[in-house]
Amino acid sequence: MPDHLHVILAITGAHIGAPLHEIIKWYKTQTTNDYIRQVKQGVLPPFQTRIWQRGYYDHVIRNDTDLTEIRRYILENPIQTHRNAK
């Protein structure tokens, strides 16, 4: 799936305790608004449906081993996606 995003998100400072769905909603809103601005400037092509899918998958990273495995997965994912597309 070449059209997806992996993110390791650390919630710190004033955002501690903020519901994850609100943080994701804010991020999607901000990036969509920026994309629309760039469409109006002729920098990016218009989109027909949505930029973002409705849902998302989350996973709480509980320890350093988990973090290392997730980092490896994120780094290797584009390679695996490319291999599977052939």
C-alpha positions as CSV (number, residue, x, y, z in Angstrom):
1,M,0.0,0.0,0.0
2,P,2.0,3.0,-1.2
3,D,-0.4,5.6,-0.1
4,H,-0.2,5.4,3.7
5,L,1.7,7.0,6.5
6,H,3.5,5.6,9.6
7,V,4.1,7.9,12.5
8,I,5.6,7.5,15.9
9,L,3.9,10.2,18.0
10,A,5.2,11.3,21.4
11,I,2.6,13.2,23.3
12,T,4.4,15.7,25.6
13,G,4.0,19.0,27.4
14,A,0.6,20.6,27.3
15,H,-0.8,17.8,25.1
16,I,-0.3,15.1,27.7
17,G,-3.8,13.7,28.4
18,A,-5.2,14.9,25.1
19,P,-7.4,12.2,23.5
20,L,-5.5,10.6,20.6
21,H,-8.5,11.0,18.3
22,E,-8.5,14.7,18.8
23,I,-4.8,15.0,18.0
24,I,-5.3,12.9,14.9
25,K,-8.3,15.0,13.9
26,W,-6.3,18.2,14.3
27,Y,-3.4,16.8,12.2
28,K,-5.7,15.7,9.4
29,T,-7.5,19.1,9.4
30,Q,-4.2,21.0,9.3
31,T,-2.7,19.0,6.6
32,T,-5.9,19.0,4.5
33,N,-6.1,22.8,4.8
34,D,-2.5,23.1,3.8
35,Y,-3.1,20.8,0.8
36,I,-6.1,22.9,-0.3
37,R,-4.0,26.1,-0.1
38,Q,-1.4,24.5,-2.3
39,V,-4.1,23.4,-4.8
40,K,-5.3,27.0,-5.0
41,Q,-1.8,28.1,-5.6
42,G,-1.4,25.6,-8.4
43,V,1.4,23.7,-6.6
44,L,-0.6,20.4,-6.0
45,P,-3.2,18.7,-8.1
46,P,-6.8,18.8,-6.8
47,F,-8.2,15.7,-5.1
48,Q,-11.6,14.1,-6.0
49,T,-12.6,12.4,-2.8
50,R,-10.7,12.6,0.5
51,I,-7.1,13.0,1.4
52,W,-7.4,11.0,4.6
53,Q,-9.2,7.8,5.3
54,R,-11.8,8.0,8.0
55,G,-10.0,5.7,10.6
56,Y,-6.5,4.8,11.6
57,Y,-4.6,2.1,13.4
58,D,-2.9,2.9,16.7
59,H,-0.6,1.0,19.0
60,V,0.8,2.1,22.3
61,I,4.6,1.6,22.5
62,R,5.3,0.1,25.9
63,N,9.0,-0.4,26.0
64,D,12.3,0.0,24.1
65,T,12.1,-3.4,22.4
66,D,8.6,-2.5,21.0
67,L,10.0,0.9,19.9
68,T,12.9,-0.7,18.1
69,E,10.6,-3.2,16.3
70,I,8.2,-0.5,15.2
71,R,11.0,1.7,13.9
72,R,12.4,-1.3,12.0
73,Y,8.9,-2.0,10.5
74,I,8.5,1.6,9.4
75,L,12.0,1.7,7.8
76,E,11.5,-1.6,6.0
77,N,7.8,-1.1,5.0
78,P,8.5,0.9,1.8
79,I,10.9,-1.9,0.6
80,Q,8.4,-4.6,1.4
81,T,5.6,-2.6,-0.3
82,H,7.8,-2.2,-3.4
83,R,8.7,-5.9,-3.5
84,N,5.1,-6.9,-3.2
85,A,4.0,-4.6,-6.0
86,K,6.2,-6.4,-8.5
